């Protein structure tokens, strides 16, 4: 078999394939979109309009998200009104998304969620959070018994009003095993149907995330609560949010929390777009990623943030190169009429999954192959005089040239070519 034939996957050895496995007990891996709750807690974002929130919810459904945190109604009238509007849209448009709302372990936070559920005519999951770590208890002046009592009372109140409850153990990744077992055991006995391990301070590492998930699964098993689901909610303070989430899923967490572009408290959360792509690459799920650029683009506009050009998967440069060696390899693969190979030779993520293609630019690190490829891609004949002119201009530049600059150079050097 020649190097330019066959399935590109057969030419790749994946060293990580055997170290990661999906979900637990055959449970499908799912994703909870926290953009409209934890994401909006970022101090650097703008608050989107209700219309933008509704549109983002539709796009979340289109990319395979199956649950979404639509806000913290206990935060005030606007938060409650928007959360209700989002829940109404899910019902009216029959979106395949289960809504949830965040709540502190207090009836005052839970009641607005119950009211929303009653008015829209369907249950709304209560994501009830409480910190039981010794560090947080010390700061707050809480006793262990007080925390356990508040957790039990709040969950029983919600469950007593027919609300499904996910108990979110804040700061789980810095809590002692006996503390985790006590608070999760209390939550399950009170009626919580899901448990969420929260890396609230972004302190976890991938081995630690996996160890914590395995411990939590043992707690669930020992409680005889095998049907209780297990979530992972991470933060990116150490730059490990994506790796931690994947490690958690590999160890058995079956729902991962994430946000568009990773926005959120401090350094943010795992970027949803990266988790979806990695889950598909690992063979865990098969989300349709064609609308992912639309989802991220809307989130960026609505939140008033820029998408870094180098952002994995969705950045301007994610599938773009101006380097000679890389461009030459892509051109060779294209010449063999092998689009899949061209899409993978210098990319771990197939660009066509996102409706994109490999792009070749021209700049000071380029070779002649870049120039010829750019000319062909933009409808110009690769006349050698033009190639030489653009190549010389690129070598004198201090950055990748824009398409407008290159078109102008083509015009200038095409005239010279005619004279020659």
VENHURA-V26591 format. One record per backbone hydrogen bond with DSSP energy under -1.0 kcal/mol. CO is the residue of the C=O (numbers start at 0). NH is the residue of the N-H. If there is no record, write none. Layout:
BEGIN
co=CO nh=NH
co=CO nh=NH
END
This chain:
BEGIN
co=1 nh=4
co=6 nh=9
co=7 nh=10
co=8 nh=11
co=13 nh=16
co=23 nh=26
co=29 nh=255
co=30 nh=65
co=30 nh=66
co=31 nh=257
co=32 nh=68
co=33 nh=36
co=33 nh=38
co=37 nh=40
co=38 nh=41
co=41 nh=44
co=48 nh=52
co=49 nh=53
co=50 nh=54
co=51 nh=55
co=52 nh=56
co=53 nh=57
co=54 nh=58
co=55 nh=59
co=56 nh=60
co=57 nh=61
co=58 nh=62
co=59 nh=64
co=60 nh=63
co=65 nh=97
co=66 nh=32
co=67 nh=99
co=70 nh=101
co=71 nh=74
co=72 nh=75
co=75 nh=79
co=76 nh=80
co=77 nh=81
co=78 nh=82
co=79 nh=83
co=80 nh=84
co=81 nh=85
co=82 nh=86
co=83 nh=87
co=84 nh=88
co=85 nh=89
co=86 nh=90
co=87 nh=91
co=88 nh=92
co=89 nh=94
co=94 nh=96
co=97 nh=67
co=98 nh=124
co=99 nh=69
co=100 nh=126
co=102 nh=128
co=103 nh=105
co=105 nh=108
co=105 nh=109
co=106 nh=110
co=109 nh=113
co=110 nh=114
co=111 nh=115
co=112 nh=116
co=113 nh=117
co=114 nh=118
co=115 nh=119
co=116 nh=120
co=116 nh=121
co=124 nh=100
co=125 nh=127
co=125 nh=165
co=126 nh=102
co=127 nh=167
co=129 nh=169
co=132 nh=136
co=133 nh=137
co=134 nh=138
co=135 nh=139
co=136 nh=140
co=136 nh=141
co=142 nh=146
co=143 nh=147
co=144 nh=148
co=145 nh=149
co=146 nh=150
co=147 nh=151
co=148 nh=152
co=149 nh=153
co=150 nh=154
co=151 nh=155
co=152 nh=156
co=153 nh=157
co=154 nh=158
co=155 nh=159
co=157 nh=160
co=157 nh=162
co=158 nh=161
co=163 nh=125
co=164 nh=192
co=164 nh=193
co=165 nh=127
co=166 nh=195
co=167 nh=129
co=167 nh=169
co=168 nh=171
co=168 nh=197
co=170 nh=173
co=171 nh=174
co=175 nh=179
co=176 nh=180
co=177 nh=181
co=178 nh=182
co=179 nh=183
co=180 nh=184
co=181 nh=185
co=182 nh=186
co=183 nh=187
co=184 nh=188
co=185 nh=189
co=186 nh=191
co=192 nh=228
co=193 nh=166
co=194 nh=230
co=195 nh=168
co=196 nh=232
co=197 nh=171
co=197 nh=199
co=198 nh=201
co=204 nh=208
co=205 nh=209
co=206 nh=210
co=207 nh=211
co=208 nh=212
co=209 nh=213
co=210 nh=214
co=211 nh=215
co=212 nh=216
co=213 nh=217
co=214 nh=218
co=215 nh=219
co=216 nh=220
co=217 nh=221
co=218 nh=222
co=219 nh=224
co=220 nh=223
co=224 nh=227
co=228 nh=194
co=229 nh=253
co=229 nh=254
co=230 nh=196
co=231 nh=256
co=232 nh=198
co=235 nh=238
co=239 nh=243
co=240 nh=244
co=241 nh=245
co=242 nh=246
co=243 nh=247
co=244 nh=248
co=245 nh=249
co=246 nh=250
co=247 nh=252
co=253 nh=29
co=254 nh=231
co=255 nh=31
co=257 nh=33
co=258 nh=261
co=258 nh=271
co=259 nh=262
co=261 nh=268
co=264 nh=267
co=267 nh=235
co=269 nh=258
co=270 nh=274
co=271 nh=275
co=272 nh=276
co=273 nh=277
co=274 nh=278
co=275 nh=279
co=276 nh=280
co=277 nh=281
co=278 nh=283
co=278 nh=284
co=279 nh=282
co=288 nh=291
co=290 nh=294
co=291 nh=295
co=292 nh=296
co=293 nh=297
co=294 nh=298
co=295 nh=299
co=296 nh=300
co=297 nh=301
co=298 nh=302
co=299 nh=304
co=302 nh=45
co=307 nh=310
co=308 nh=316
co=310 nh=314
co=311 nh=313
co=314 nh=317
co=316 nh=319
co=318 nh=358
co=320 nh=360
co=322 nh=326
co=323 nh=327
co=324 nh=328
co=325 nh=329
co=326 nh=330
co=327 nh=331
co=328 nh=332
co=329 nh=333
co=330 nh=334
co=331 nh=335
co=332 nh=337
co=333 nh=336
co=337 nh=341
co=338 nh=342
co=340 nh=344
co=343 nh=346
co=349 nh=352
co=350 nh=353
co=350 nh=355
co=351 nh=354
co=358 nh=320
co=361 nh=400
co=362 nh=365
co=364 nh=323
co=366 nh=370
co=367 nh=371
co=368 nh=372
co=369 nh=373
co=370 nh=374
co=371 nh=375
co=372 nh=376
co=373 nh=377
co=374 nh=379
co=375 nh=378
co=380 nh=382
co=382 nh=386
co=383 nh=387
co=384 nh=388
co=385 nh=389
co=386 nh=390
co=387 nh=391
co=388 nh=392
co=389 nh=393
co=390 nh=394
co=401 nh=405
co=402 nh=406
co=403 nh=407
co=404 nh=408
co=405 nh=409
co=406 nh=410
co=407 nh=411
co=408 nh=412
co=409 nh=413
co=410 nh=414
co=411 nh=415
co=412 nh=416
co=413 nh=417
co=414 nh=418
co=415 nh=419
END
